[in-house]
């Protein structure tokens, strides 16, 4: 008896993305998660399994969610630069590269991260 697993389109995208990229010491992975209320970003070294920097929109006073995403992108870039990280690999976690995800990535690039 075979068992089939039905993945949503986002889960399929996420699996394909994660199969192709991984964070290393030289270029850790910048991953994004968004819920209905907040947006989160982490910089992860997959070789050691450690989170090097993190930022979220929890408690931010920005008016719109797009503004919150921009602020999170700026914060994560500042924390990364303080930790000596300049180059990262961007992991959009299955989300389409538009809206809040694109805004966060653009803000991180403007603040000095390279990816």
Backbone as CSV, one residue per row, in Angstrom:
resi,resn,N_x,N_y,N_z,CA_x,CA_y,CA_z,C_x,C_y,C_z
1,UNK,0.842,-1.178,0.000,0.000,0.000,0.000,0.886,1.240,0.000
2,UNK,0.776,2.035,-1.047,1.592,3.239,-1.114,0.813,4.417,-0.565
3,UNK,1.559,5.316,-0.008,0.958,6.484,0.615,1.432,7.714,-0.131
4,UNK,0.521,8.544,-0.557,0.895,9.760,-1.267,0.800,10.945,-0.322
5,UNK,1.706,11.862,-0.542,1.727,13.083,0.257,1.390,14.234,-0.658
6,UNK,0.404,14.996,-0.297,0.002,16.150,-1.084,0.609,17.410,-0.479
7,UNK,1.463,18.055,-1.247,2.072,19.299,-0.805,1.346,20.467,-1.458
8,UNK,1.300,21.563,-0.737,0.762,22.769,-1.342,1.821,23.338,-2.280
9,UNK,1.427,24.281,-3.109,2.380,24.858,-4.054,3.515,25.572,-3.320
10,UNK,3.224,26.187,-2.178,4.276,26.859,-1.422,5.262,25.837,-0.855
11,UNK,4.763,24.720,-0.354,5.647,23.689,0.189,6.549,23.109,-0.901
12,UNK,6.007,22.920,-2.102,6.822,22.428,-3.213,7.912,23.429,-3.572
13,UNK,7.560,24.721,-3.636,8.547,25.758,-3.930,9.639,25.778,-2.857
14,UNK,9.223,25.674,-1.594,10.181,25.721,-0.500,11.160,24.550,-0.574
15,UNK,10.676,23.360,-0.869,11.547,22.190,-0.978,12.538,22.336,-2.127
16,UNK,12.084,22.873,-3.262,12.974,23.056,-4.402,14.046,24.096,-4.098
17,UNK,13.667,25.163,-3.419,14.623,26.220,-3.074,15.669,25.685,-2.107
18,UNK,15.243,25.001,-1.040,16.162,24.525,-0.007,17.079,23.411,-0.515
19,UNK,16.671,22.695,-1.563,17.532,21.667,-2.131,18.712,22.285,-2.857
20,UNK,18.561,23.516,-3.307,19.589,24.159,-4.122,20.512,25.085,-3.338
21,UNK,20.105,25.562,-2.169,20.949,26.507,-1.462,21.142,26.119,-0.013
22,UNK,22.272,26.561,0.515,22.618,26.284,1.898,23.523,27.402,2.389
23,UNK,23.406,27.726,3.649,24.232,28.771,4.228,25.554,28.202,4.712
24,UNK,26.631,28.885,4.426,27.956,28.464,4.865,28.556,29.545,5.750
25,UNK,29.792,29.306,6.181,30.469,30.297,7.008,30.728,31.575,6.215
26,UNK,31.104,31.417,4.942,31.410,32.575,4.103,30.159,33.319,3.647
27,UNK,29.088,32.578,3.369,27.832,33.193,2.915,26.666,32.495,3.603
28,UNK,26.296,32.950,4.811,25.180,32.335,5.514,23.849,32.608,4.812
29,UNK,22.825,31.885,5.216,21.511,31.957,4.578,20.640,32.982,5.302
30,UNK,20.091,33.923,4.551,19.116,34.888,5.072,17.737,34.343,4.745
31,UNK,17.041,33.865,5.751,15.733,33.259,5.535,14.630,34.158,6.078
32,UNK,13.474,34.087,5.444,12.349,34.956,5.774,11.135,34.099,6.111
33,UNK,10.393,34.509,7.128,9.115,33.889,7.456,8.119,35.000,7.696
34,UNK,6.921,34.841,7.168,5.896,35.849,7.444,4.619,35.154,7.907
35,UNK,4.042,35.733,8.941,2.747,35.279,9.430,1.717,36.329,9.032
36,UNK,0.509,36.163,9.476,-0.516,37.151,9.139,-0.255,38.509,9.798
37,UNK,0.441,38.506,10.943,0.687,39.747,11.661,2.110,40.272,11.510
38,UNK,3.095,39.389,11.496,4.482,39.807,11.603,5.335,39.205,10.490
39,UNK,6.547,39.750,10.341,7.538,39.208,9.411,8.846,39.029,10.182
40,UNK,9.520,37.920,9.921,10.728,37.549,10.637,11.848,37.293,9.638
41,UNK,13.089,37.583,10.027,14.260,37.288,9.203,15.364,36.756,10.107
42,UNK,16.078,35.738,9.613,17.190,35.160,10.355,18.356,34.947,9.408
43,UNK,19.551,35.061,9.936,20.752,34.695,9.189,21.303,33.450,9.848
44,UNK,21.409,32.365,9.068,21.717,31.048,9.603,22.951,30.475,8.922
45,UNK,23.863,29.917,9.725,24.987,29.143,9.212,24.559,27.675,9.274
46,UNK,24.254,27.076,8.123,23.764,25.704,8.095,24.851,24.683,8.399
47,UNK,26.126,25.031,8.199,27.213,24.107,8.521,27.246,23.797,10.018
48,UNK,27.047,24.825,10.832,27.083,24.662,12.283,25.687,24.578,12.896
49,UNK,24.653,24.919,12.119,23.294,24.901,12.643,23.036,26.019,13.632
50,UNK,23.652,27.181,13.409,23.512,28.301,14.340,22.857,29.495,13.675
51,UNK,22.032,30.192,14.434,21.462,31.459,14.004,22.429,32.564,14.399
52,UNK,22.888,33.324,13.426,23.886,34.357,13.667,23.269,35.718,13.969
53,UNK,22.093,35.988,13.397,21.400,37.255,13.633,19.918,37.045,13.346
54,UNK,19.072,37.792,14.022,17.628,37.674,13.818,16.967,39.024,14.018
55,UNK,15.851,39.217,13.324,15.072,40.436,13.457,13.616,40.115,13.147
56,UNK,12.713,40.829,13.780,11.291,40.617,13.501,10.536,41.925,13.657
57,UNK,9.313,41.924,13.172,8.483,43.123,13.248,7.628,43.150,14.510
58,UNK,7.833,42.214,15.406,7.068,42.182,16.650,7.421,43.424,17.467
59,UNK,6.436,44.205,17.820,6.639,45.404,18.621,7.028,46.646,17.832
60,UNK,7.110,46.556,16.523,7.455,47.720,15.717,6.244,48.628,15.558
61,UNK,6.500,49.904,15.461,5.427,50.879,15.352,5.198,51.340,13.912
62,UNK,5.788,50.649,12.932,5.585,51.020,11.533,4.111,50.866,11.171
63,UNK,3.636,51.715,10.276,2.204,51.746,9.991,1.736,50.568,9.148
64,UNK,2.350,50.338,8.011,1.890,49.251,7.146,2.841,48.065,7.250
65,UNK,2.390,46.927,6.755,3.218,45.727,6.806,4.404,45.826,5.857
66,UNK,4.255,46.579,4.775,5.375,46.786,3.864,6.445,47.629,4.550
67,UNK,6.046,48.635,5.316,7.001,49.441,6.078,7.687,48.601,7.140
68,UNK,6.934,47.685,7.767,7.522,46.782,8.752,8.575,45.897,8.097
69,UNK,8.281,45.385,6.899,9.228,44.535,6.184,10.500,45.306,5.857
70,UNK,10.359,46.565,5.468,11.524,47.392,5.163,12.373,47.600,6.406
71,UNK,11.729,47.835,7.537,12.451,48.043,8.789,13.165,46.765,9.236
72,UNK,12.518,45.606,9.058,13.147,44.324,9.406,14.366,44.084,8.517
73,UNK,14.258,44.385,7.227,15.393,44.235,6.315,16.570,45.107,6.711
74,UNK,16.289,46.328,7.104,17.342,47.242,7.541,17.979,46.746,8.838
75,UNK,17.142,46.285,9.789,17.642,45.785,11.071,18.529,44.563,10.898
76,UNK,18.092,43.610,10.077,18.865,42.378,9.910,20.196,42.679,9.231
77,UNK,20.214,43.636,8.318,21.474,44.010,7.663,22.430,44.663,8.658
78,UNK,21.910,45.532,9.513,22.761,46.179,10.517,23.357,45.145,11.464
79,UNK,22.536,44.200,11.928,23.021,43.158,12.834,24.054,42.267,12.151
80,UNK,23.838,41.985,10.871,24.784,41.149,10.135,26.120,41.863,9.967
81,UNK,26.075,43.131,9.622,27.314,43.887,9.446,28.073,44.018,10.757
82,UNK,27.353,44.150,11.879,28.003,44.189,13.188,28.685,42.867,13.506
83,UNK,28.096,41.751,13.019,28.671,40.423,13.248,29.749,40.080,12.218
84,UNK,30.045,40.997,11.293,31.079,40.772,10.303,30.610,40.012,9.070
85,UNK,29.313,39.977,8.828,28.752,39.271,7.681,28.393,40.303,6.619
86,UNK,28.952,40.143,5.419,28.645,41.074,4.338,27.926,40.390,3.186
87,UNK,28.139,39.090,3.018,27.546,38.358,1.903,26.643,37.250,2.442
88,UNK,25.422,37.160,1.906,24.469,36.134,2.323,23.827,35.490,1.098
89,UNK,23.160,34.373,1.332,22.358,33.702,0.319,20.903,33.914,0.728
90,UNK,20.065,34.436,-0.166,18.686,34.776,0.186,17.765,33.577,0.001
91,UNK,17.072,33.202,1.070,16.106,32.101,1.063,14.728,32.704,1.311
92,UNK,13.900,32.726,0.282,12.570,33.326,0.411,11.551,32.359,0.993
93,UNK,11.953,31.156,1.328,11.121,30.163,2.028,9.836,29.812,1.302
94,UNK,9.869,29.794,0.005,8.685,29.404,-0.756,7.739,30.542,-1.071
95,UNK,7.962,31.706,-0.480,7.112,32.854,-0.774,7.494,33.417,-2.134
96,UNK,6.533,33.972,-2.829,6.831,34.618,-4.105,7.660,35.871,-3.849
97,UNK,8.585,36.162,-4.754,9.451,37.324,-4.595,8.700,38.568,-5.044
98,UNK,7.824,39.033,-4.175,7.016,40.221,-4.447,6.561,40.793,-3.110
99,UNK,6.089,42.013,-3.124,5.505,42.617,-1.932,6.482,42.740,-0.780
100,UNK,6.089,42.166,0.372,6.878,42.286,1.598,8.235,41.599,1.482
101,UNK,8.297,40.457,0.793,9.555,39.729,0.651,10.546,40.551,-0.175
102,UNK,10.083,41.108,-1.258,10.945,41.940,-2.119,11.379,43.202,-1.382
103,UNK,10.472,43.804,-0.629,10.794,45.007,0.133,11.866,44.719,1.172
104,UNK,11.738,43.597,1.893,12.726,43.217,2.892,14.088,43.000,2.230
105,UNK,14.122,42.294,1.110,15.383,42.026,0.417,16.027,43.317,-0.081
106,UNK,15.234,44.196,-0.660,15.768,45.469,-1.161,16.323,46.327,-0.025
107,UNK,15.627,46.342,1.115,16.087,47.127,2.265,17.401,46.564,2.806
108,UNK,17.536,45.241,2.828,18.775,44.621,3.303,19.926,44.943,2.354
109,UNK,19.652,44.943,1.054,20.688,45.295,0.069,21.118,46.753,0.240
110,UNK,20.138,47.647,0.416,20.444,49.074,0.584,21.274,49.328,1.843
111,UNK,21.054,48.503,2.880,21.763,48.684,4.148,23.163,48.064,4.123
112,UNK,23.523,47.377,3.012,24.905,46.917,2.881,25.119,45.438,2.678
113,UNK,24.094,44.602,2.760,24.278,43.167,2.512,24.379,42.907,1.025
114,UNK,25.176,41.921,0.645,25.323,41.536,-0.754,24.729,40.156,-0.954
115,UNK,23.792,40.059,-1.915,23.234,38.764,-2.348,22.562,38.914,-3.674
